[in-house]
Amino acid sequence: MSGTLNSATRSGIQRAYFATGCFWGAERRFWNMTGVIATSVGYMGGVQSKPTYQEVCTGRTGHAETVEVEFNPTQVTYHRLLEEFWTMHDPTSLNRQGGDIGTQYRSAIFTTTDEQLLEAQATREIYNEELKKNGMDEICTEIRSADGMQYWLAEEYHQRYLEKNPNGYDCHSSTGVSFPGVISSSPTN
């Protein structure tokens, strides 16, 4: 199964794609946000059709473990999703998050509209400046359009993994640096 890459899914609902390392903990962070309608985990940004988890883990497919987020922009903005993205992992760590190492654990944003691309780039600059003020390295997050890319749904046992396994491995490290400004789930931010 695979997802389509249209921003609009149904009656104003939009899609976003985020890679923050292991997708289990990231999916839970997103599904707990007000305004998020649905989440799934899969593989994106690679060259092989219908990759399996085992194939992705070899690093040869080029895919990143990715969370697909369907959201209602009248309840949560893309900007707010980006604030969560930047702070839920370490975007300065190239091809790894904590003990998880490999290109499948890279930090990436795959945008579905020109507006998402501009917003992702703008928030990267804002957060990068905040990280530099705190003595941290530059952000190495890949930001690119999802046009022409396929999102491949991961195996069922990965979907909402931490809901099925509440004591499972969350696998996220972060910088500990907050996104500057007031974080709000209001669509006006």
Legacy VTK file of the C-alpha trace (Angstrom):
# vtk DataFile Version 3.0
C-alpha trace
ASCII
DATASET POLYDATA
POINTS 189 float
0.000 0.000 0.000
1.104 3.530 -0.548
-0.190 7.005 0.107
-0.930 9.636 -2.453
0.999 12.845 -2.173
-1.842 15.313 -2.485
-1.948 17.925 0.262
-5.739 17.896 0.361
-7.126 14.524 1.328
-10.777 15.197 2.095
-12.753 18.343 2.867
-9.823 20.581 3.741
-7.699 17.962 5.491
-4.001 18.273 4.581
-1.031 15.896 4.594
2.505 16.312 5.852
5.512 13.964 5.900
8.228 14.017 8.576
11.276 11.829 9.192
12.844 12.127 12.662
14.710 8.863 13.070
12.742 5.852 14.280
9.114 6.478 13.374
7.468 4.884 16.446
7.914 7.758 18.898
7.377 10.442 16.261
4.057 8.934 15.242
2.867 8.988 18.870
3.904 12.634 19.300
1.886 13.583 16.231
-1.198 11.440 16.921
-1.496 13.096 20.346
-1.753 16.595 18.834
-5.143 18.277 18.647
-6.118 18.695 15.016
-4.232 15.626 13.788
-6.838 13.410 12.142
-4.708 10.344 11.310
-1.112 9.148 11.251
0.711 6.265 9.645
4.335 5.244 9.325
6.155 4.298 6.174
9.178 4.785 3.987
9.910 7.757 1.746
12.723 9.395 -0.187
14.265 6.228 -1.583
14.687 4.499 -4.912
13.171 1.037 -4.437
9.511 0.188 -4.971
7.598 -1.462 -2.134
10.533 -1.624 0.301
10.313 -3.802 3.382
11.590 -2.800 6.800
14.467 -5.257 6.450
15.453 -3.743 3.088
15.222 -0.170 4.394
17.432 -1.104 7.368
20.263 -2.097 5.007
20.529 1.545 3.898
20.568 0.464 0.245
17.019 1.613 -0.607
17.630 5.251 0.366
14.347 5.536 2.264
13.833 7.373 5.532
11.463 6.120 8.221
8.643 8.644 7.774
5.432 9.637 9.541
2.487 10.684 7.405
0.298 13.195 9.244
-3.227 14.071 8.118
-4.338 17.262 9.842
-7.127 19.799 9.936
-5.483 23.208 9.364
-8.347 24.959 11.141
-7.339 23.112 14.334
-3.552 22.838 14.003
-1.294 24.714 11.624
1.530 23.284 9.569
3.755 25.729 11.448
2.764 24.071 14.735
3.531 20.622 13.293
6.946 21.950 12.275
7.600 23.279 15.795
6.908 19.770 17.096
9.088 18.223 14.389
12.105 20.402 15.144
12.010 19.796 18.895
11.135 16.077 18.988
14.518 14.982 17.603
18.046 16.228 16.994
18.057 17.791 13.513
21.814 18.459 13.781
22.642 14.757 13.838
23.429 13.384 10.368
21.914 9.963 9.619
21.357 9.043 13.239
19.206 9.679 16.275
20.779 8.529 19.506
21.793 4.895 19.100
19.883 4.483 15.826
22.399 4.869 13.000
21.861 4.810 9.235
20.367 6.856 6.428
16.895 5.515 7.284
17.160 7.528 10.541
17.927 10.848 8.843
16.020 14.038 9.562
13.817 15.033 6.628
10.696 16.938 5.651
8.896 16.017 2.440
6.530 18.846 1.515
3.278 18.527 -0.412
2.769 22.189 -1.378
4.887 25.221 -2.182
3.569 26.816 1.022
4.769 23.856 3.099
8.198 24.069 1.456
8.541 27.767 2.278
7.301 27.258 5.856
9.684 24.333 6.425
12.638 26.391 5.162
11.656 29.428 7.249
11.261 27.425 10.465
14.575 25.665 9.795
16.303 29.060 9.744
14.542 30.188 12.930
15.391 26.995 14.817
18.931 26.877 13.436
19.594 30.360 14.860
18.211 29.252 18.228
20.446 26.174 18.215
23.518 28.261 17.335
22.726 30.611 20.250
22.851 27.516 22.448
26.232 26.391 21.077
24.896 23.595 18.902
25.788 22.472 15.378
23.993 23.435 12.172
20.773 21.701 11.173
21.326 19.018 8.532
17.655 18.221 7.873
16.784 17.381 4.277
13.855 19.501 3.053
12.435 18.727 -0.347
9.240 18.519 -2.305
7.421 15.200 -2.260
6.499 15.664 -5.941
7.370 12.474 -7.775
8.025 10.587 -4.535
6.080 7.625 -3.289
5.168 7.069 0.356
5.270 3.329 1.069
3.192 2.226 4.042
5.251 0.255 6.578
4.253 -3.167 7.801
1.184 -3.378 10.054
3.189 -4.173 13.196
4.842 -0.733 12.905
1.531 1.177 12.731
0.797 2.888 16.078
3.496 0.664 17.534
3.650 2.447 20.885
-0.114 2.184 21.297
0.197 -1.599 20.897
3.406 -1.690 22.983
3.089 1.101 25.608
6.462 0.270 27.148
8.161 -0.006 23.755
11.263 1.815 22.621
10.458 5.494 21.951
13.893 5.982 20.373
14.066 9.758 20.341
16.816 12.077 21.365
16.439 15.828 21.174
18.535 18.938 21.503
16.590 20.075 24.573
16.235 23.493 22.917
12.684 24.833 22.569
11.429 26.381 19.374
11.532 30.157 19.954
8.287 31.931 20.710
5.076 30.698 22.201
4.166 27.198 21.101
0.443 26.935 20.548
-1.870 24.508 18.797
-4.046 27.406 17.673
-4.413 27.721 13.894
-3.577 31.420 14.188
0.108 30.677 14.915
LINES 1 190
189 0 1 2 3 4 5 6 7 8 9 10 11 12 13 14 15 16 17 18 19 20 21 22 23 24 25 26 27 28 29 30 31 32 33 34 35 36 37 38 39 40 41 42 43 44 45 46 47 48 49 50 51 52 53 54 55 56 57 58 59 60 61 62 63 64 65 66 67 68 69 70 71 72 73 74 75 76 77 78 79 80 81 82 83 84 85 86 87 88 89 90 91 92 93 94 95 96 97 98 99 100 101 102 103 104 105 106 107 108 109 110 111 112 113 114 115 116 117 118 119 120 121 122 123 124 125 126 127 128 129 130 131 132 133 134 135 136 137 138 139 140 141 142 143 144 145 146 147 148 149 150 151 152 153 154 155 156 157 158 159 160 161 162 163 164 165 166 167 168 169 170 171 172 173 174 175 176 177 178 179 180 181 182 183 184 185 186 187 188
